[in-house]
Amino acid sequence: MSDTTINLRGLKCPLPALRTRKALSKLVAGDLLTVECTDPLAEIDLPNLVRETGDTIEATLRNTDAIVFRIRKR
């Protein structure tokens, strides 16, 4: 299992969701993807994306400068 991090800070909707989908497509089952973004709409878009793909959000962390999602590939 691998752990990949992508930095999507500064990107606006729909780019965080599109880049997350692309990154997930390159992973194998069990891999972990950490997504860092600043777009507030990502809190809506990424859970919807994960619901569509069947993957799992293990954690969502919001700090002062970013929203961080930890997604497990199914």
C-alpha positions in Angstrom: 0.0 0.0 0.0 1.3 3.5 -0.8 0.5 6.9 0.6 0.3 9.7 -2.0 -0.2 13.4 -1.3 -1.4 15.9 -3.8 -1.3 19.7 -3.2 -4.3 21.4 -4.8 -4.0 24.6 -2.8 -5.1 27.7 -4.8 -7.2 25.7 -7.3 -10.9 26.5 -7.7 -13.9 24.3 -8.4 -14.0 22.0 -10.4 -10.2 21.4 -10.5 -9.7 19.9 -7.1 -12.4 17.2 -7.8 -11.0 16.6 -11.3 -7.4 16.2 -10.2 -8.5 14.0 -7.2 -10.4 11.7 -9.6 -7.3 11.5 -11.9 -5.0 10.7 -8.9 -7.4 8.0 -7.6 -7.5 6.4 -11.0 -3.7 5.8 -10.8 -3.9 4.0 -7.4 -4.5 0.4 -6.5 -7.0 -0.9 -3.9 -5.9 -0.1 -0.4 -3.7 2.9 -1.3 -4.2 6.1 0.6 -4.5 9.5 -1.1 -4.0 12.7 0.9 -5.5 15.8 -0.8 -4.7 19.3 0.4 -6.9 22.1 -0.9 -8.1 25.6 -0.1 -11.3 25.8 -2.1 -14.2 25.7 0.4 -16.4 23.9 -2.2 -14.1 20.9 -2.0 -15.9 20.0 1.2 -18.9 19.3 -0.9 -17.3 18.2 -4.1 -14.8 15.6 -2.8 -17.3 13.7 -0.6 -19.6 13.5 -3.7 -16.8 12.3 -5.9 -15.8 9.6 -3.3 -19.5 8.5 -3.1 -19.5 8.1 -6.9 -16.2 6.2 -7.1 -16.9 3.9 -4.1 -13.8 4.9 -2.2 -13.7 6.0 1.4 -12.9 9.3 3.1 -11.1 8.2 6.3 -10.6 11.8 7.6 -11.3 15.4 6.8 -9.2 18.0 8.6 -9.7 21.7 8.4 -6.9 24.0 9.6 -6.3 27.7 9.1 -4.8 27.4 5.7 -6.2 24.2 4.1 -8.7 21.4 4.1 -7.1 18.0 4.1 -8.9 14.8 3.0 -7.5 11.3 3.5 -9.1 9.0 1.0 -8.7 5.2 0.9 -8.9 3.6 -2.6 -11.3 0.7 -2.7 
